[in-house]
Amino acid sequence: MKKINTKEIELQWESLAQKAMSGECLTLKEGLSVLEADHDQLLPLMQAAFKVRKHFYGIKVKLNMIINAKSGLCPEDCGYCSQSIVSTAPVKKYTLLDKDTLLAGAREAMNRKAGTYCIVAAGKGPTDKELDQVVSAVKEIRETMPLKICACLGILKEDQAKRLADAGVQRYNHNLNTSKGNYPSITTTHTYDQRIETVKKVKVSGMSPCSGVIIGMGETNHEIVEMAFSLRELDADSIPVNFLNAIPGTPLEHMGRTPAMKALKVLALFRLLCPAKEIRVAGGREVNLRTLQPLALYAANSIFVGDYLTTEGQDVSDDHYMIEDLGFEIELNAL
């Protein structure tokens, strides 16, 4: 049996880092090699990812906070979501929060040292009344607080995107979630192409496009690389990488967690394939990465602080300590 030359493999990761920093795109084979790397190659791989991350973002970490602005009344059938029409999970159900509550959420984001406040509402897309409420709140937040605003309200029409941009929403999130081939097994009430079109409308409106994935929904390694290629092609400025937190009562409740070392390889892949973009460790990081959470920030440069939509995050002080202990710095007021 041929002896594996560890040094040669480590040099391979270094060459991928150099390729990423020079603007070259990794090949499918190279992307797969990252996901299929032996576990004893994890640290050299993360070092290569960190070299790229540091080149573009230094040691800064961007903090984002979510407010679940409308909960549990969604007509979509997304298999991962506890708020979907097919979910039996016991979640709170309420219509869009009023302006005062949205403003209070923005103040809490500032208390948590978050630079970006994310207003998220479950549903296929916003009604005109809901858009009016969001626009009114955003205008006041922008006038009174040094926060960046990201909205996530579902599929948008062109005029709706323009209204949000004009109100001061700097970023709009609409995740691809999974690969095109895997999409019908996850959601049937809208299509992958509709999501692509919304991201394009966001870009045309002048808002910064945010679009990411959920890992752990039955996709193959090939499909994970395909997702990264798709987001590179879409030129999404921010890429949240979620790891499925399988919630009882959802169609995907039977899915196991993504092993922590696999999750880190996924983050390294997205850094190497989308080197100059914000890579955010998003939903499910506490459940899937567990004790290896700090290592994620060697590839990613952004996290959510506090709770997610219907699941709890870890204590904000733990996130602040994690960043401090790594020798990294919180980037305030960062989009």
Secondary structure, DSSP 4 states (H G I P E B T S, - for coil): -PPP-HHHHHHHHHHHHHHHHTTPPPPHHHHHHHHT--GGGHHHHHHHHHHHHHHHHTTEEEEEEEEEEEBS------TT-TTSTT-------B-PPPHHHHHHHHHHHHHTT-SEEEEEE-SSS--HHHHHHHHHHHHHHHHHS--EEEEE-SS--HHHHHHHHHHT--EEE---BS-TTTGGGT-SSS-HHHHHHHHHHHHHHTPEEE--EEE-SS--HHHHHHHHHHHHHHT-SEEEEEE----TTSTTTTPPPPPHHHHHHHHHHHHHHSTTSEEEE-TTHHHHHGGGHHHHTTT--EEE-S--SSS----HHHHHHHHHHTT-EEETT--
